[in-house]
C-alpha cells in the first residue's frame, strides 16, 4: 500500500511549496518495533477513570504534553485493554506521574486480572469521581477533549482542569523493560 503525505509550509512561503513523500508499507516487524521503543526512556504514568461503583486504571509510558494554552496532554490506550470501555465512555480521567520507588504500583496497574485499587493501593475519589492515587509525584484531573483511533490503540487528548505536584521527589522512568530513576 502506498500513501501520499503532503506537508504544507505555513510561514510566508506560497502554497506551491508543498513537499510530497511516498511511503510504501512497513517493513518493520513487531519485535523490531518493540525493541526500538524499549530503548526510549520514558516517564511512567498511571491513568485512572471511573464512577463511584467502578474504578479502572492502567500504566502508560505514552503520556506527553501537547499544549500549554490550553493545558492539553495526550496518552494512548490499547483498545483491547480491560480499561478501554470505561475510558472510552469517560468524560474525565486522572493522570498520575509516578515517583522513583513506585515500581510496584506501576507493575500492579500494568497487570490484567487483578483488582488494581485493592490494598496496598491507596487512593481516594477526586473531582468527577476520578480515582486519585496517593503518593504520586504529580496528579492531574483531565477533561477528555478528543479520542482518535490509531491502529490497535486510541489516542486521547485531554485538558488538565485540576492538578498537584510534589517538588521533593524524582520521577520513575521505564527503560529497556525495567523501572529506574533519573541518574
N, C-alpha and C positions, 0 to 999 in steps of 0.2 A: 504494500500500500504506500502510496506517495502522497505527502501533504505539502501544500504550498503555504508558507507563512509570509505575511507582509509585515514589515516593520516601518512605521512612518516616523520620520524625524520631526519633532514638534516644535523646534525653535524657529528661527527666522528663515529656514530653508523652504523651498517651494514643495508643493505636493508631489512634484515629479521626482523628488529624491526618495524613492522607495527602494528598499533592498529586499530582494526575494531570495529565499534559500529553499532548496528542495531537500526533504528528508525522506529516506526510504526506510521501511520498517526496522525495528530494533534488532540488533544482533547481540544484545546483552541478555544473558540468561539470569535466572533468579538468583543463583548462588553468587555470581559475579556482582550483581546489583546489591545484594545484601552485604557482601564483602566491602564494596565501595563505601557504603554508609556506616559500616562498623568502624571505619577509620575516621569518621566525622564525630568529633567530641561534641556532645550536646547537653544542655541543661535538662534536668528531669522535672517534669510537671505531672501532677495528678489532676485530672478533670473530673468534676462531680456534677451530678444533676439529680433531681428527684422531687418527691412530694412528701407530705407528712407520713405516708404509709410505705413508700418505696424509695430507696436511695441506690444510685449506681455510680460507678466511677471506674477510671482506667488510667494507667500510666501512659504518658505521652512524651516523646522527645521531639515532637514536630511543632511545638508552640513557638511562635515568633511575633514580634511587634510588627504591625502593619502601618499604623499611622499615629501621630501624636495629636493631631487636630482633625477629627475627634480621636480619642484614645481607642484604637482598634487593635485587636490581636487576631491571630488565626491559629488553628490546630487541626490535625487530621485524625479521623477515627475510622477504623475498619467497619464497613457495612455488615460484616459478619460477626462483629463483637456483640456480646450479650448486652452491652450498654447502649448500642446504637438505637434501638427503638425508643428508648427514653430520651436520649439526646436529640433524636430526630423530632420528637414531639415537644421538647422543652422550649420555653421562652428565655430562660436564664440558666447559666452554668457557673460553677466555681472553678477557677484555675488556680492551682497551688504550686508554687515553686518550692521544691524540696531542698532542705539544707543537708550539708555533709553530715553523715551519720544516720540519715533516714533511709538507708538501703532497704531495710526490712519492709518499710511502708511502701516504697516503690515496687518491691517484689510482690507484696500482697496484692496491690492494685493491678499487677500485670498478669496474675493467675486467674484462670477461669475455674468455676465450680466451688469457690469459697465465698463466704459472707465477708466482703471487704470492710464492712462497717462494724463487725463484731469486735469484741476485745481481741487484741490490745489496741485497735484503732480508737483514738479519741477524737470526737467530733461533736459538733452542735449544729442545729439548723440555723441558717442565716436568712438574710432577706430573700424573699421569693421562695422560701423553703429549700434554698440551695445548701447542701451539706458543706460546712466549713471544717477543715481538718485542723486539729491543734498541732502546734509546733512547727508549722511550715515556715520557711524563710520569708515567704510572702503569699498572700492570697488576694484574689480578685473575684468579684462577682460581676458577671458579664451578661449583657442582653444580646441574644443571638440576632444578628442582622441578616445573615445570608448563609445558605448551605449550597455547596456545589458538589456534584458527583464527579469523582476523578478516579476512573478505574474501579478497583475494589474498595476504595475509601471515599469518604466525604470530607471536603474541606469546609470548615466552619469559620465564619468571620463574625466576631463578637465585639461589642463596645463595652469597655470597662465602666461600670457605674458605681462601684464601691471597692475600696482596696486598703490593704495594710501591709507593711513590710517591717522586717527586723534587721537593723543595721549591723548587729554584732555577730552575725554568722556568715559562713561561706556556703556557696551552692553545691548541691550534689550534681555530679557530671557522669554521663554514661559514655564510655569509650571502649571499643573492641570487646563488647559483650560483658563489661564489668562496670560497677559503680565505683567512683573515685571522687576526690575533691579537686579543688584548684590548687596546683602546686606552683 
